[in-house]
Amino acid sequence: MTFNSNNIKNKIEKLREEIRYHNYRYYVLDDPSISDTEYDQLMKELMEWEKKYPQYLTSASPTQRVGIEPVPEFTTVQHITPMLSLANAFSSEELRAFDQRIKKLIPQQKLDYVIELKIDGLAVALVYENGILVRGATRGDGITGEEITSNIKTIKTIPLKLFGDDLPSHLEIYGEVYMKKSDFKKLNEDRIKKEEYLFANPRNAAAGSVRQLDPQITAQRHLDTFIYQATFPEGPKFKNHIEVLNYLKKIGFKVNPHIQLGQDIEEAISYCQEWIEKREDLDYEIDGMVIKVNSLRLREELGSTTRSPRWAIAYKFPAQQVTTKIRDIIVQVGRTGALTPVAMLDPVKISGSVVQRATLHNEDEIRRKDIRIGDTVLVQKAGEVIPEVVKVIKEKRTGKEKEFVMPSKCPVCGAKVSRLEGEVVSRCNSLTCLAQLKERIRHFASRNAMDIEGLGPAIIDQLVENGLIKNVSDLYFLKRDDLISLERMAEKSADNLMNAIEKSKNRSLANLIYGLGIRYVGVHTSEVITRYFPTLDQLRKINLEELIEINEIGPKIAESVILFFKEKENLDIMERLRSVDLNFGQKEEKKRKKKRVQIFTGKQFVLTGLLKDFTRTQVTEIIGELGGRVTGSVSKKTDYVVVGEDPGSKYDKAQKLGITIINEEEFKKIITSE
Ligand code: IVH
């Protein structure tokens, strides 16, 4: 019996080894030695064995890459050794200075460098115990990161189990998770079809995918890795970095192939320069190069500062610059109402792509750089960012150049443009501005706002472009037939959307306030506001002073809220929303009233110390509404003592008498609990 079961166990493990090897050849070496069908066959066989003998299933089996349940949230973990960052150099001069610094610290030592590509992705730390992947974490702040093991396991180039017999019992690996340019393109194309939001660049896409709570989604994103460092508390001893990288390759990791050994800093510099051009040919993005001291002994001697090692430096690629002429300056109205001046350029080629526009950011920036229409300018493109004007070539001026004036009315809707005190951006605050409308609707329908499922960007585009929606309130006047008339809208989806819109009428007032997209009013602020002004009617009547009095609301937020409720168009929209019976806080009010009588009935409270979020009068009122009573001094009859900062003698007395003491947070929890 024992012999038999061991046999089966061995057979399963052998099958796994075989699959691991083919995995490695396919994903890491990009050099498969069997066909896909043969590989699938092996996987199928393994799955069948594991199903039949679940007692032999292990988490490091190749079948266990996906299939793990989504997690509610990530937990934070402490890195075993802090994940340091790198100091940056932007020129050959700075690289020579780096070399000089090292030579001063360790004179008369033979020094060679390893030069690597700087992969533009997301740093991760992997922990292996006895060759098995036990933990994957993001860099976080370098000391603690987020635990993302289940997501890491879905990345095919990360081994779940390492090759070799004499593996160190403990191994910590650093590397970069990234998304290939080609996979990024496919992902975004797919997201357009699915009406989902697009990622700005491969790095954001990789970061977003790694931080998915559902590993099934991460698995679909085709992430990849390059490993560039390892720490071994014990186990094999190496002399230099190149040996470490070779060892990592041997035990199953994917190490970047373009690694170069340089005898001195000049060799390193010329290798860096080679890649300024060659980077365009790679199927992944790099944002520079990393130069590292090869000898591990010298690294040890050099040590690290608190932020970065002294033995390595990142060389950042220079931004490419060219000159061209500004034909015109137009004003774009962004999705949040920001007016951005944009330079229309004579087309020029920068880093392989033709550029015709450059952002001028804002009015002040134009004045600071003294940019005029007709100027010849130096334009640059750094990495993936939008091109910008570096400076004006004043010698080229003819005297015919024209100064730019920011319009006082929104170029799209004609509403008055405002620029808040201390801000550089001019804005259009009208809820009816078409330029902002699509984004406003998307925001209104988003999960933390009205949560209208099925109202994706493509539908919003059509609704706006066909004139069916002119502001968010029109959503509630849509008819089923309006929806069915849209392209690619099936009857069932139209019904679902109608239901979702209807359902959203019951969302809380905080959700609605957030959904209105008032500048500076995020999820948290809308909750704070509704705590003090629980109905929209109360909120509409308030003034600046009252708002600023709330601890968490600064003058900027307050001014923005007031401005929003001053705009006549916005008030009209509120009335339309009221007419379709949207929840303006009355639902919560009813619930509160019902609940309030219950929870503090007959209870006596004493207050001591300073509270952060409430005045004494407010707390007294709240307690009163909930059926309780506030008294001045602590006695045996006191039920609760609410303590703030710097409490007085009442606190000591309460402790002596054994009376329940609650702090502000606890108090808040009690009064807001369902
Ligand atoms: S070595 C002790 N090598 O760049 C620091 N980093 O700006 C070890 N990176 O956080 C870093 N490619 O995420 C190193 N070949 C490479 C790299 C690389 C990309 C990233 C890494 C690091 C950041 C520093």
Boltz pocket constraint, residues with backbone or C-beta under 6 A from the ligand:
constraints:
  - pocket:
      binder: B
      contacts: [[A, 83], [A, 84], [A, 85], [A, 86], [A, 116], [A, 117], [A, 118], [A, 119], [A, 120], [A, 121], [A, 122], [A, 123], [A, 175], [A, 176], [A, 228], [A, 229], [A, 290], [A, 309], [A, 312], [A, 314]]
      max_distance: 6.0
